[in-house]
């Protein structure tokens, strides 16, 4: 089975549920419920940030990205979370 790589963007003040929810959905999805414990998810979920190092989400949760913009492998899908943190990021080229 070919796995699809899903990148989830994280940035300062990202809403926790807006990136953790999709991460959970993609990481626990299985195509065959009866073989749930034997086969992996068809998705590989990774967290991507602009810079290396911890990213502080809303409420002070610190998250370590898997990749930066410069080190990220090719993605099949990119999830861009919403929330208040996007207000600052909208002007970030």
HTML snippet that shows the backbone in 3Dmol.js (N, CA, C, O; Angstrom):
<script src="https://3Dmol.org/build/3Dmol-min.js"></script>
<div id="view" style="width:600px;height:400px;position:relative"></div>
<script>
const pdb = `
ATOM      1  N   UNK A   1       0.837  -1.179   0.000  1.00  0.00           N
ATOM      2  CA  UNK A   1       0.000   0.000   0.000  1.00  0.00           C
ATOM      3  C   UNK A   1       0.885   1.247   0.000  1.00  0.00           C
ATOM      4  O   UNK A   1       1.804   1.366   0.811  1.00  0.00           O
ATOM      5  N   UNK A   2       0.607   2.156  -0.898  1.00  0.00           N
ATOM      6  CA  UNK A   2       1.315   3.429  -0.918  1.00  0.00           C
ATOM      7  C   UNK A   2       0.722   4.332   0.158  1.00  0.00           C
ATOM      8  O   UNK A   2      -0.488   4.551   0.204  1.00  0.00           O
ATOM      9  N   UNK A   3       1.588   4.849   1.016  1.00  0.00           N
ATOM     10  CA  UNK A   3       1.134   5.787   2.042  1.00  0.00           C
ATOM     11  C   UNK A   3       1.198   7.207   1.484  1.00  0.00           C
ATOM     12  O   UNK A   3       2.094   7.533   0.705  1.00  0.00           O
ATOM     13  N   UNK A   4       0.268   8.028   1.875  1.00  0.00           N
ATOM     14  CA  UNK A   4       0.218   9.420   1.460  1.00  0.00           C
ATOM     15  C   UNK A   4       0.750  10.292   2.594  1.00  0.00           C
ATOM     16  O   UNK A   4       0.312  10.176   3.739  1.00  0.00           O
ATOM     17  N   UNK A   5       1.686  11.153   2.266  1.00  0.00           N
ATOM     18  CA  UNK A   5       2.286  12.022   3.277  1.00  0.00           C
ATOM     19  C   UNK A   5       1.457  13.295   3.405  1.00  0.00           C
ATOM     20  O   UNK A   5       1.259  14.032   2.438  1.00  0.00           O
ATOM     21  N   UNK A   6       0.979  13.531   4.623  1.00  0.00           N
ATOM     22  CA  UNK A   6       0.169  14.701   4.925  1.00  0.00           C
ATOM     23  C   UNK A   6       0.981  15.611   5.843  1.00  0.00           C
ATOM     24  O   UNK A   6       1.344  15.227   6.955  1.00  0.00           O
ATOM     25  N   UNK A   7       1.258  16.808   5.365  1.00  0.00           N
ATOM     26  CA  UNK A   7       1.946  17.797   6.184  1.00  0.00           C
ATOM     27  C   UNK A   7       0.929  18.691   6.859  1.00  0.00           C
ATOM     28  O   UNK A   7      -0.022  19.153   6.228  1.00  0.00           O
ATOM     29  N   UNK A   8       1.131  18.933   8.142  1.00  0.00           N
ATOM     30  CA  UNK A   8       0.257  19.834   8.885  1.00  0.00           C
ATOM     31  C   UNK A   8       1.124  20.993   9.357  1.00  0.00           C
ATOM     32  O   UNK A   8       2.070  20.809  10.122  1.00  0.00           O
ATOM     33  N   UNK A   9       0.789  22.179   8.892  1.00  0.00           N
ATOM     34  CA  UNK A   9       1.565  23.369   9.199  1.00  0.00           C
ATOM     35  C   UNK A   9       1.327  23.794  10.642  1.00  0.00           C
ATOM     36  O   UNK A   9       0.187  23.862  11.103  1.00  0.00           O
ATOM     37  N   UNK A  10       2.434  24.083  11.356  1.00  0.00           N
ATOM     38  CA  UNK A  10       2.302  24.663  12.688  1.00  0.00           C
ATOM     39  C   UNK A  10       3.091  25.962  12.723  1.00  0.00           C
ATOM     40  O   UNK A  10       4.103  26.104  12.037  1.00  0.00           O
ATOM     41  N   UNK A  11       2.621  26.904  13.524  1.00  0.00           N
ATOM     42  CA  UNK A  11       3.216  28.238  13.599  1.00  0.00           C
ATOM     43  C   UNK A  11       2.876  28.811  14.965  1.00  0.00           C
ATOM     44  O   UNK A  11       1.976  28.300  15.631  1.00  0.00           O
ATOM     45  N   UNK A  12       3.572  29.862  15.403  1.00  0.00           N
ATOM     46  CA  UNK A  12       3.285  30.433  16.718  1.00  0.00           C
ATOM     47  C   UNK A  12       1.807  30.791  16.870  1.00  0.00           C
ATOM     48  O   UNK A  12       1.203  31.393  15.982  1.00  0.00           O
ATOM     49  N   UNK A  13       1.247  30.412  18.002  1.00  0.00           N
ATOM     50  CA  UNK A  13      -0.159  30.658  18.347  1.00  0.00           C
ATOM     51  C   UNK A  13      -1.148  29.868  17.508  1.00  0.00           C
ATOM     52  O   UNK A  13      -2.324  30.229  17.444  1.00  0.00           O
ATOM     53  N   UNK A  14      -0.696  28.790  16.857  1.00  0.00           N
ATOM     54  CA  UNK A  14      -1.629  27.918  16.157  1.00  0.00           C
ATOM     55  C   UNK A  14      -2.591  27.326  17.193  1.00  0.00           C
ATOM     56  O   UNK A  14      -2.193  27.023  18.317  1.00  0.00           O
ATOM     57  N   UNK A  15      -3.840  27.167  16.808  1.00  0.00           N
ATOM     58  CA  UNK A  15      -4.836  26.581  17.702  1.00  0.00           C
ATOM     59  C   UNK A  15      -4.564  25.080  17.834  1.00  0.00           C
ATOM     60  O   UNK A  15      -4.423  24.379  16.831  1.00  0.00           O
ATOM     61  N   UNK A  16      -4.493  24.601  19.053  1.00  0.00           N
ATOM     62  CA  UNK A  16      -4.127  23.207  19.317  1.00  0.00           C
ATOM     63  C   UNK A  16      -5.071  22.231  18.602  1.00  0.00           C
ATOM     64  O   UNK A  16      -4.606  21.332  17.901  1.00  0.00           O
ATOM     65  N   UNK A  17      -6.358  22.393  18.768  1.00  0.00           N
ATOM     66  CA  UNK A  17      -7.299  21.457  18.132  1.00  0.00           C
ATOM     67  C   UNK A  17      -7.252  21.525  16.608  1.00  0.00           C
ATOM     68  O   UNK A  17      -7.557  20.544  15.930  1.00  0.00           O
ATOM     69  N   UNK A  18      -6.869  22.683  16.071  1.00  0.00           N
ATOM     70  CA  UNK A  18      -6.844  22.841  14.620  1.00  0.00           C
ATOM     71  C   UNK A  18      -5.719  22.062  13.946  1.00  0.00           C
ATOM     72  O   UNK A  18      -5.804  21.760  12.756  1.00  0.00           O
ATOM     73  N   UNK A  19      -4.655  21.730  14.704  1.00  0.00           N
ATOM     74  CA  UNK A  19      -3.624  20.874  14.107  1.00  0.00           C
ATOM     75  C   UNK A  19      -3.630  19.478  14.723  1.00  0.00           C
ATOM     76  O   UNK A  19      -3.312  18.506  14.038  1.00  0.00           O
ATOM     77  N   UNK A  20      -3.982  19.361  15.990  1.00  0.00           N
ATOM     78  CA  UNK A  20      -4.011  18.030  16.625  1.00  0.00           C
ATOM     79  C   UNK A  20      -5.166  17.179  16.127  1.00  0.00           C
ATOM     80  O   UNK A  20      -5.023  15.966  15.974  1.00  0.00           O
ATOM     81  N   UNK A  21      -6.311  17.806  15.872  1.00  0.00           N
ATOM     82  CA  UNK A  21      -7.469  17.053  15.357  1.00  0.00           C
ATOM     83  C   UNK A  21      -7.160  16.372  14.040  1.00  0.00           C
ATOM     84  O   UNK A  21      -7.339  15.160  13.919  1.00  0.00           O
ATOM     85  N   UNK A  22      -6.692  17.136  13.033  1.00  0.00           N
ATOM     86  CA  UNK A  22      -6.338  16.488  11.767  1.00  0.00           C
ATOM     87  C   UNK A  22      -5.225  15.453  11.921  1.00  0.00           C
ATOM     88  O   UNK A  22      -5.261  14.407  11.271  1.00  0.00           O
ATOM     89  N   UNK A  23      -4.239  15.733  12.773  1.00  0.00           N
ATOM     90  CA  UNK A  23      -3.159  14.766  12.992  1.00  0.00           C
ATOM     91  C   UNK A  23      -3.740  13.443  13.495  1.00  0.00           C
ATOM     92  O   UNK A  23      -3.378  12.371  13.010  1.00  0.00           O
ATOM     93  N   UNK A  24      -4.634  13.533  14.460  1.00  0.00           N
ATOM     94  CA  UNK A  24      -5.261  12.332  15.010  1.00  0.00           C
ATOM     95  C   UNK A  24      -6.055  11.580  13.941  1.00  0.00           C
ATOM     96  O   UNK A  24      -5.936  10.360  13.831  1.00  0.00           O
ATOM     97  N   UNK A  25      -6.846  12.278  13.170  1.00  0.00           N
ATOM     98  CA  UNK A  25      -7.670  11.632  12.143  1.00  0.00           C
ATOM     99  C   UNK A  25      -6.800  10.900  11.128  1.00  0.00           C
ATOM    100  O   UNK A  25      -7.046   9.733  10.823  1.00  0.00           O
ATOM    101  N   UNK A  26      -5.780  11.583  10.603  1.00  0.00           N
ATOM    102  CA  UNK A  26      -4.924  10.948   9.596  1.00  0.00           C
ATOM    103  C   UNK A  26      -4.112   9.789  10.174  1.00  0.00           C
ATOM    104  O   UNK A  26      -3.891   8.791   9.489  1.00  0.00           O
ATOM    105  N   UNK A  27      -3.670   9.906  11.412  1.00  0.00           N
ATOM    106  CA  UNK A  27      -2.806   8.859  11.969  1.00  0.00           C
ATOM    107  C   UNK A  27      -3.563   7.605  12.406  1.00  0.00           C
ATOM    108  O   UNK A  27      -2.975   6.525  12.462  1.00  0.00           O
ATOM    109  N   UNK A  28      -4.853   7.727  12.717  1.00  0.00           N
ATOM    110  CA  UNK A  28      -5.602   6.544  13.161  1.00  0.00           C
ATOM    111  C   UNK A  28      -6.495   5.943  12.080  1.00  0.00           C
ATOM    112  O   UNK A  28      -7.104   4.896  12.304  1.00  0.00           O
ATOM    113  N   UNK A  29      -6.586   6.575  10.925  1.00  0.00           N
ATOM    114  CA  UNK A  29      -7.420   6.058   9.837  1.00  0.00           C
ATOM    115  C   UNK A  29      -6.904   4.699   9.367  1.00  0.00           C
ATOM    116  O   UNK A  29      -5.700   4.510   9.192  1.00  0.00           O
ATOM    117  N   UNK A  30      -7.806   3.778   9.170  1.00  0.00           N
ATOM    118  CA  UNK A  30      -7.474   2.461   8.626  1.00  0.00           C
ATOM    119  C   UNK A  30      -8.485   2.131   7.539  1.00  0.00           C
ATOM    120  O   UNK A  30      -9.655   2.501   7.645  1.00  0.00           O
ATOM    121  N   UNK A  31      -8.046   1.438   6.497  1.00  0.00           N
ATOM    122  CA  UNK A  31      -8.934   1.085   5.404  1.00  0.00           C
ATOM    123  C   UNK A  31      -9.726  -0.182   5.689  1.00  0.00           C
ATOM    124  O   UNK A  31     -10.825  -0.360   5.164  1.00  0.00           O
ATOM    125  N   UNK A  32      -9.176  -1.057   6.513  1.00  0.00           N
ATOM    126  CA  UNK A  32      -9.830  -2.333   6.825  1.00  0.00           C
ATOM    127  C   UNK A  32      -9.922  -2.467   8.337  1.00  0.00           C
ATOM    128  O   UNK A  32      -8.951  -2.829   9.002  1.00  0.00           O
ATOM    129  N   UNK A  33     -11.087  -2.176   8.864  1.00  0.00           N
ATOM    130  CA  UNK A  33     -11.290  -2.178  10.313  1.00  0.00           C
ATOM    131  C   UNK A  33     -10.908  -3.514  10.947  1.00  0.00           C
ATOM    132  O   UNK A  33     -10.345  -3.542  12.041  1.00  0.00           O
ATOM    133  N   UNK A  34     -11.209  -4.617  10.268  1.00  0.00           N
ATOM    134  CA  UNK A  34     -10.916  -5.934  10.845  1.00  0.00           C
ATOM    135  C   UNK A  34      -9.408  -6.200  10.968  1.00  0.00           C
ATOM    136  O   UNK A  34      -8.997  -7.052  11.755  1.00  0.00           O
ATOM    137  N   UNK A  35      -8.584  -5.480  10.199  1.00  0.00           N
ATOM    138  CA  UNK A  35      -7.122  -5.645  10.283  1.00  0.00           C
ATOM    139  C   UNK A  35      -6.459  -4.413  10.896  1.00  0.00           C
ATOM    140  O   UNK A  35      -5.284  -4.144  10.645  1.00  0.00           O
ATOM    141  N   UNK A  36      -7.210  -3.676  11.691  1.00  0.00           N
ATOM    142  CA  UNK A  36      -6.769  -2.408  12.264  1.00  0.00           C
ATOM    143  C   UNK A  36      -5.424  -2.498  12.989  1.00  0.00           C
ATOM    144  O   UNK A  36      -4.598  -1.593  12.873  1.00  0.00           O
ATOM    145  N   UNK A  37      -5.206  -3.554  13.715  1.00  0.00           N
ATOM    146  CA  UNK A  37      -3.975  -3.684  14.502  1.00  0.00           C
ATOM    147  C   UNK A  37      -2.788  -4.183  13.672  1.00  0.00           C
ATOM    148  O   UNK A  37      -1.639  -4.034  14.088  1.00  0.00           O
ATOM    149  N   UNK A  38      -3.052  -4.761  12.524  1.00  0.00           N
ATOM    150  CA  UNK A  38      -1.972  -5.322  11.708  1.00  0.00           C
ATOM    151  C   UNK A  38      -1.459  -4.389  10.625  1.00  0.00           C
ATOM    152  O   UNK A  38      -0.327  -4.550  10.168  1.00  0.00           O
ATOM    153  N   UNK A  39      -2.250  -3.429  10.207  1.00  0.00           N
ATOM    154  CA  UNK A  39      -1.807  -2.583   9.100  1.00  0.00           C
ATOM    155  C   UNK A  39      -1.717  -1.119   9.528  1.00  0.00           C
ATOM    156  O   UNK A  39      -2.464  -0.667  10.396  1.00  0.00           O
ATOM    157  N   UNK A  40      -0.796  -0.390   8.910  1.00  0.00           N
ATOM    158  CA  UNK A  40      -0.635   1.022   9.256  1.00  0.00           C
ATOM    159  C   UNK A  40      -1.704   1.881   8.571  1.00  0.00           C
ATOM    160  O   UNK A  40      -2.420   1.428   7.678  1.00  0.00           O
ATOM    161  N   UNK A  41      -1.780   3.101   9.012  1.00  0.00           N
ATOM    162  CA  UNK A  41      -2.660   4.066   8.356  1.00  0.00           C
ATOM    163  C   UNK A  41      -2.169   4.291   6.929  1.00  0.00           C
ATOM    164  O   UNK A  41      -0.966   4.208   6.682  1.00  0.00           O
ATOM    165  N   UNK A  42      -3.056   4.570   5.993  1.00  0.00           N
ATOM    166  CA  UNK A  42      -2.615   4.894   4.634  1.00  0.00           C
ATOM    167  C   UNK A  42      -1.999   6.301   4.565  1.00  0.00           C
ATOM    168  O   UNK A  42      -1.540   6.732   3.507  1.00  0.00           O
ATOM    169  N   UNK A  43      -1.993   7.009   5.704  1.00  0.00           N
ATOM    170  CA  UNK A  43      -1.439   8.356   5.765  1.00  0.00           C
ATOM    171  C   UNK A  43      -0.255   8.422   6.711  1.00  0.00           C
ATOM    172  O   UNK A  43      -0.260   7.802   7.775  1.00  0.00           O
ATOM    173  N   UNK A  44       0.751   9.171   6.318  1.00  0.00           N
ATOM    174  CA  UNK A  44       1.858   9.503   7.210  1.00  0.00           C
ATOM    175  C   UNK A  44       1.693  10.980   7.536  1.00  0.00           C
ATOM    176  O   UNK A  44       1.899  11.833   6.673  1.00  0.00           O
ATOM    177  N   UNK A  45       1.324  11.286   8.766  1.00  0.00           N
ATOM    178  CA  UNK A  45       1.115  12.678   9.173  1.00  0.00           C
ATOM    179  C   UNK A  45       2.418  13.231   9.752  1.00  0.00           C
ATOM    180  O   UNK A  45       3.041  12.610  10.613  1.00  0.00           O
ATOM    181  N   UNK A  46       2.818  14.407   9.266  1.00  0.00           N
ATOM    182  CA  UNK A  46       4.031  15.069   9.766  1.00  0.00           C
ATOM    183  C   UNK A  46       3.707  16.532  10.053  1.00  0.00           C
ATOM    184  O   UNK A  46       2.861  17.139   9.396  1.00  0.00           O
ATOM    185  N   UNK A  47       4.401  17.085  11.052  1.00  0.00           N
ATOM    186  CA  UNK A  47       4.240  18.496  11.393  1.00  0.00           C
ATOM    187  C   UNK A  47       5.346  19.295  10.724  1.00  0.00           C
ATOM    188  O   UNK A  47       6.513  18.905  10.762  1.00  0.00           O
ATOM    189  N   UNK A  48       4.979  20.414  10.110  1.00  0.00           N
ATOM    190  CA  UNK A  48       5.923  21.232   9.360  1.00  0.00           C
ATOM    191  C   UNK A  48       5.862  22.671   9.888  1.00  0.00           C
ATOM    192  O   UNK A  48       4.784  23.247  10.038  1.00  0.00           O
ATOM    193  N   UNK A  49       7.055  23.240  10.168  1.00  0.00           N
ATOM    194  CA  UNK A  49       7.145  24.626  10.636  1.00  0.00           C
ATOM    195  C   UNK A  49       8.145  25.391   9.781  1.00  0.00           C
ATOM    196  O   UNK A  49       8.963  24.800   9.077  1.00  0.00           O
ATOM    197  N   UNK A  50       8.068  26.696   9.852  1.00  0.00           N
ATOM    198  CA  UNK A  50       8.972  27.528   9.063  1.00  0.00           C
ATOM    199  C   UNK A  50      10.418  27.359   9.511  1.00  0.00           C
ATOM    200  O   UNK A  50      11.323  27.299   8.678  1.00  0.00           O
ATOM    201  N   UNK A  51      10.640  27.282  10.808  1.00  0.00           N
ATOM    202  CA  UNK A  51      11.987  27.186  11.386  1.00  0.00           C
ATOM    203  C   UNK A  51      12.085  25.949  12.282  1.00  0.00           C
ATOM    204  O   UNK A  51      11.064  25.442  12.746  1.00  0.00           O
ATOM    205  N   UNK A  52      13.308  25.456  12.531  1.00  0.00           N
ATOM    206  CA  UNK A  52      13.459  24.333  13.455  1.00  0.00           C
ATOM    207  C   UNK A  52      13.222  24.784  14.896  1.00  0.00           C
ATOM    208  O   UNK A  52      13.247  25.978  15.192  1.00  0.00           O
ATOM    209  N   UNK A  53      12.997  23.844  15.765  1.00  0.00           N
ATOM    210  CA  UNK A  53      12.825  24.136  17.186  1.00  0.00           C
ATOM    211  C   UNK A  53      11.363  24.167  17.587  1.00  0.00           C
ATOM    212  O   UNK A  53      10.469  24.121  16.742  1.00  0.00           O
ATOM    213  N   UNK A  54      11.134  24.246  18.894  1.00  0.00           N
ATOM    214  CA  UNK A  54       9.763  24.220  19.412  1.00  0.00           C
ATOM    215  C   UNK A  54       8.914  25.379  18.886  1.00  0.00           C
ATOM    216  O   UNK A  54       9.402  26.495  18.707  1.00  0.00           O
ATOM    217  N   UNK A  55       7.645  25.094  18.646  1.00  0.00           N
ATOM    218  CA  UNK A  55       6.654  26.091  18.261  1.00  0.00           C
ATOM    219  C   UNK A  55       5.652  26.155  19.408  1.00  0.00           C
ATOM    220  O   UNK A  55       5.156  25.122  19.859  1.00  0.00           O
ATOM    221  N   UNK A  56       5.354  27.361  19.881  1.00  0.00           N
ATOM    222  CA  UNK A  56       4.409  27.514  20.985  1.00  0.00           C
ATOM    223  C   UNK A  56       3.015  27.791  20.439  1.00  0.00           C
ATOM    224  O   UNK A  56       2.766  28.812  19.800  1.00  0.00           O
ATOM    225  N   UNK A  57       2.121  26.859  20.708  1.00  0.00           N
ATOM    226  CA  UNK A  57       0.727  26.973  20.273  1.00  0.00           C
ATOM    227  C   UNK A  57      -0.061  27.764  21.314  1.00  0.00           C
ATOM    228  O   UNK A  57       0.485  28.172  22.339  1.00  0.00           O
ATOM    229  N   UNK A  58      -1.340  27.976  21.046  1.00  0.00           N
ATOM    230  CA  UNK A  58      -2.177  28.674  22.013  1.00  0.00           C
ATOM    231  C   UNK A  58      -2.181  27.912  23.330  1.00  0.00           C
ATOM    232  O   UNK A  58      -2.092  26.685  23.356  1.00  0.00           O
ATOM    233  N   UNK A  59      -2.285  28.648  24.402  1.00  0.00           N
ATOM    234  CA  UNK A  59      -2.287  28.024  25.721  1.00  0.00           C
ATOM    235  C   UNK A  59      -0.908  27.631  26.208  1.00  0.00           C
ATOM    236  O   UNK A  59      -0.777  27.093  27.308  1.00  0.00           O
ATOM    237  N   UNK A  60       0.139  27.887  25.408  1.00  0.00           N
ATOM    238  CA  UNK A  60       1.503  27.602  25.835  1.00  0.00           C
ATOM    239  C   UNK A  60       2.023  26.213  25.497  1.00  0.00           C
ATOM    240  O   UNK A  60       3.146  25.878  25.874  1.00  0.00           O
ATOM    241  N   UNK A  61       1.243  25.397  24.801  1.00  0.00           N
ATOM    242  CA  UNK A  61       1.714  24.064  24.417  1.00  0.00           C
ATOM    243  C   UNK A  61       2.891  24.197  23.459  1.00  0.00           C
ATOM    244  O   UNK A  61       2.787  24.868  22.433  1.00  0.00           O
ATOM    245  N   UNK A  62       4.004  23.562  23.790  1.00  0.00           N
ATOM    246  CA  UNK A  62       5.190  23.598  22.920  1.00  0.00           C
ATOM    247  C   UNK A  62       5.243  22.315  22.105  1.00  0.00           C
ATOM    248  O   UNK A  62       5.131  21.212  22.640  1.00  0.00           O
ATOM    249  N   UNK A  63       5.418  22.483  20.790  1.00  0.00           N
ATOM    250  CA  UNK A  63       5.372  21.361  19.856  1.00  0.00           C
ATOM    251  C   UNK A  63       6.644  21.354  19.024  1.00  0.00           C
ATOM    252  O   UNK A  63       7.104  22.405  18.579  1.00  0.00           O
ATOM    253  N   UNK A  64       7.211  20.181  18.813  1.00  0.00           N
ATOM    254  CA  UNK A  64       8.416  20.029  17.998  1.00  0.00           C
ATOM    255  C   UNK A  64       8.002  19.581  16.599  1.00  0.00           C
ATOM    256  O   UNK A  64       7.405  18.515  16.453  1.00  0.00           O
ATOM    257  N   UNK A  65       8.308  20.373  15.565  1.00  0.00           N
ATOM    258  CA  UNK A  65       7.957  19.959  14.200  1.00  0.00           C
ATOM    259  C   UNK A  65       8.838  18.808  13.716  1.00  0.00           C
ATOM    260  O   UNK A  65       9.975  18.653  14.163  1.00  0.00           O
ATOM    261  N   UNK A  66       8.310  18.016  12.812  1.00  0.00           N
ATOM    262  CA  UNK A  66       9.091  16.943  12.193  1.00  0.00           C
ATOM    263  C   UNK A  66      10.018  17.493  11.120  1.00  0.00           C
ATOM    264  O   UNK A  66      11.108  16.965  10.900  1.00  0.00           O
ATOM    265  N   UNK A  67       9.576  18.568  10.445  1.00  0.00           N
ATOM    266  CA  UNK A  67      10.322  19.136   9.321  1.00  0.00           C
ATOM    267  C   UNK A  67      10.168  20.648   9.316  1.00  0.00           C
ATOM    268  O   UNK A  67       9.245  21.203   9.912  1.00  0.00           O
ATOM    269  N   UNK A  68      11.097  21.296   8.628  1.00  0.00           N
ATOM    270  CA  UNK A  68      10.978  22.728   8.344  1.00  0.00           C
ATOM    271  C   UNK A  68      10.634  22.880   6.871  1.00  0.00           C
ATOM    272  O   UNK A  68      10.599  21.902   6.124  1.00  0.00           O
ATOM    273  N   UNK A  69      10.380  24.124   6.460  1.00  0.00           N
ATOM    274  CA  UNK A  69      10.112  24.357   5.041  1.00  0.00           C
ATOM    275  C   UNK A  69      11.277  23.852   4.189  1.00  0.00           C
ATOM    276  O   UNK A  69      11.072  23.320   3.098  1.00  0.00           O
ATOM    277  N   UNK A  70      12.491  24.022   4.693  1.00  0.00           N
ATOM    278  CA  UNK A  70      13.674  23.635   3.932  1.00  0.00           C
ATOM    279  C   UNK A  70      13.986  22.156   3.926  1.00  0.00           C
ATOM    280  O   UNK A  70      14.674  21.677   3.025  1.00  0.00           O
ATOM    281  N   UNK A  71      13.491  21.409   4.925  1.00  0.00           N
ATOM    282  CA  UNK A  71      13.826  19.984   5.024  1.00  0.00           C
ATOM    283  C   UNK A  71      12.642  19.062   4.734  1.00  0.00           C
ATOM    284  O   UNK A  71      12.788  17.840   4.763  1.00  0.00           O
ATOM    285  N   UNK A  72      11.498  19.626   4.461  1.00  0.00           N
ATOM    286  CA  UNK A  72      10.286  18.829   4.283  1.00  0.00           C
ATOM    287  C   UNK A  72      10.338  18.020   2.993  1.00  0.00           C
ATOM    288  O   UNK A  72      10.608  18.564   1.922  1.00  0.00           O
ATOM    289  N   UNK A  73      10.077  16.716   3.098  1.00  0.00           N
ATOM    290  CA  UNK A  73       9.973  15.917   1.873  1.00  0.00           C
ATOM    291  C   UNK A  73       8.696  16.285   1.122  1.00  0.00           C
ATOM    292  O   UNK A  73       7.865  17.035   1.634  1.00  0.00           O
ATOM    293  N   UNK A  74       8.545  15.770  -0.062  1.00  0.00           N
ATOM    294  CA  UNK A  74       7.359  16.030  -0.871  1.00  0.00           C
ATOM    295  C   UNK A  74       6.103  15.585  -0.137  1.00  0.00           C
ATOM    296  O   UNK A  74       6.048  14.492   0.428  1.00  0.00           O
ATOM    297  N   UNK A  75       5.093  16.454  -0.156  1.00  0.00           N
ATOM    298  CA  UNK A  75       3.819  16.160   0.498  1.00  0.00           C
ATOM    299  C   UNK A  75       2.761  15.838  -0.542  1.00  0.00           C
ATOM    300  O   UNK A  75       2.790  16.358  -1.658  1.00  0.00           O
ATOM    301  N   UNK A  76       1.833  14.981  -0.165  1.00  0.00           N
ATOM    302  CA  UNK A  76       0.667  14.720  -1.003  1.00  0.00           C
ATOM    303  C   UNK A  76      -0.474  15.665  -0.655  1.00  0.00           C
ATOM    304  O   UNK A  76      -1.342  15.945  -1.482  1.00  0.00           O
ATOM    305  N   UNK A  77      -0.458  16.152   0.578  1.00  0.00           N
ATOM    306  CA  UNK A  77      -1.513  17.026   1.056  1.00  0.00           C
ATOM    307  C   UNK A  77      -0.935  17.938   2.131  1.00  0.00           C
ATOM    308  O   UNK A  77      -0.131  17.501   2.954  1.00  0.00           O
ATOM    309  N   UNK A  78      -1.341  19.201   2.124  1.00  0.00           N
ATOM    310  CA  UNK A  78      -0.923  20.149   3.161  1.00  0.00           C
ATOM    311  C   UNK A  78      -2.164  20.676   3.865  1.00  0.00           C
ATOM    312  O   UNK A  78      -3.084  21.186   3.225  1.00  0.00           O
ATOM    313  N   UNK A  79      -2.181  20.548   5.190  1.00  0.00           N
ATOM    314  CA  UNK A  79      -3.272  21.069   6.008  1.00  0.00           C
ATOM    315  C   UNK A  79      -2.782  22.356   6.664  1.00  0.00           C
ATOM    316  O   UNK A  79      -1.753  22.362   7.339  1.00  0.00           O
ATOM    317  N   UNK A  80      -3.523  23.444   6.463  1.00  0.00           N
ATOM    318  CA  UNK A  80      -3.190  24.725   7.077  1.00  0.00           C
ATOM    319  C   UNK A  80      -4.274  25.032   8.100  1.00  0.00           C
ATOM    320  O   UNK A  80      -5.402  25.357   7.730  1.00  0.00           O
ATOM    321  N   UNK A  81      -3.938  24.931   9.400  1.00  0.00           N
ATOM    322  CA  UNK A  81      -4.929  25.170  10.449  1.00  0.00           C
ATOM    323  C   UNK A  81      -5.392  26.620  10.480  1.00  0.00           C
ATOM    324  O   UNK A  81      -4.704  27.510   9.980  1.00  0.00           O
ATOM    325  N   UNK A  82      -6.545  26.850  11.061  1.00  0.00           N
ATOM    326  CA  UNK A  82      -7.074  28.197  11.238  1.00  0.00           C
ATOM    327  C   UNK A  82      -6.786  28.706  12.641  1.00  0.00           C
ATOM    328  O   UNK A  82      -5.842  28.261  13.294  1.00  0.00           O
ATOM    329  N   UNK A  83      -7.603  29.635  13.094  1.00  0.00           N
ATOM    330  CA  UNK A  83      -7.472  30.172  14.444  1.00  0.00           C
ATOM    331  C   UNK A  83      -6.809  31.536  14.485  1.00  0.00           C
ATOM    332  O   UNK A  83      -6.439  32.096  13.453  1.00  0.00           O
ATOM    333  N   UNK A  84      -6.665  32.061  15.693  1.00  0.00           N
ATOM    334  CA  UNK A  84      -6.120  33.404  15.894  1.00  0.00           C
ATOM    335  C   UNK A  84      -4.683  33.546  15.422  1.00  0.00           C
ATOM    336  O   UNK A  84      -4.294  34.623  14.971  1.00  0.00           O
ATOM    337  N   UNK A  85      -3.900  32.508  15.510  1.00  0.00           N
ATOM    338  CA  UNK A  85      -2.505  32.580  15.083  1.00  0.00           C
ATOM    339  C   UNK A  85      -2.333  32.911  13.620  1.00  0.00           C
ATOM    340  O   UNK A  85      -1.277  33.389  13.207  1.00  0.00           O
ATOM    341  N   UNK A  86      -3.370  32.661  12.825  1.00  0.00           N
ATOM    342  CA  UNK A  86      -3.275  32.952  11.393  1.00  0.00           C
ATOM    343  C   UNK A  86      -3.243  34.442  11.108  1.00  0.00           C
ATOM    344  O   UNK A  86      -2.789  34.859  10.043  1.00  0.00           O
ATOM    345  N   UNK A  87      -3.726  35.262  12.060  1.00  0.00           N
ATOM    346  CA  UNK A  87      -3.767  36.722  11.839  1.00  0.00           C
ATOM    347  C   UNK A  87      -2.373  37.261  11.539  1.00  0.00           C
ATOM    348  O   UNK A  87      -2.203  38.096  10.651  1.00  0.00           O
ATOM    349  N   UNK A  88      -1.374  36.781  12.282  1.00  0.00           N
ATOM    350  CA  UNK A  88       0.001  37.219  12.060  1.00  0.00           C
ATOM    351  C   UNK A  88       0.588  36.560  10.812  1.00  0.00           C
ATOM    352  O   UNK A  88       1.371  37.181  10.095  1.00  0.00           O
ATOM    353  N   UNK A  89       0.219  35.325  10.554  1.00  0.00           N
ATOM    354  CA  UNK A  89       0.807  34.554   9.467  1.00  0.00           C
ATOM    355  C   UNK A  89       0.311  34.975   8.080  1.00  0.00           C
ATOM    356  O   UNK A  89       0.967  34.698   7.076  1.00  0.00           O
ATOM    357  N   UNK A  90      -0.822  35.631   8.025  1.00  0.00           N
ATOM    358  CA  UNK A  90      -1.381  36.037   6.728  1.00  0.00           C
ATOM    359  C   UNK A  90      -0.411  36.918   5.950  1.00  0.00           C
ATOM    360  O   UNK A  90      -0.399  36.892   4.719  1.00  0.00           O
ATOM    361  N   UNK A  91       0.402  37.699   6.659  1.00  0.00           N
ATOM    362  CA  UNK A  91       1.365  38.584   6.002  1.00  0.00           C
ATOM    363  C   UNK A  91       2.739  37.925   5.819  1.00  0.00           C
ATOM    364  O   UNK A  91       3.666  38.555   5.309  1.00  0.00           O
ATOM    365  N   UNK A  92       2.868  36.681   6.229  1.00  0.00           N
ATOM    366  CA  UNK A  92       4.148  35.955   6.149  1.00  0.00           C
ATOM    367  C   UNK A  92       4.280  35.310   4.767  1.00  0.00           C
ATOM    368  O   UNK A  92       3.592  34.340   4.452  1.00  0.00           O
ATOM    369  N   UNK A  93       5.171  35.865   3.956  1.00  0.00           N
ATOM    370  CA  UNK A  93       5.352  35.318   2.613  1.00  0.00           C
ATOM    371  C   UNK A  93       5.915  33.916   2.644  1.00  0.00           C
ATOM    372  O   UNK A  93       6.127  33.312   1.593  1.00  0.00           O
TER     373      UNK A  93
END
`;
const viewer = $3Dmol.createViewer("view");
viewer.addModel(pdb, "pdb");
viewer.setStyle({}, {cartoon: {color: "spectrum"}});
viewer.zoomTo();
viewer.render();
</script>
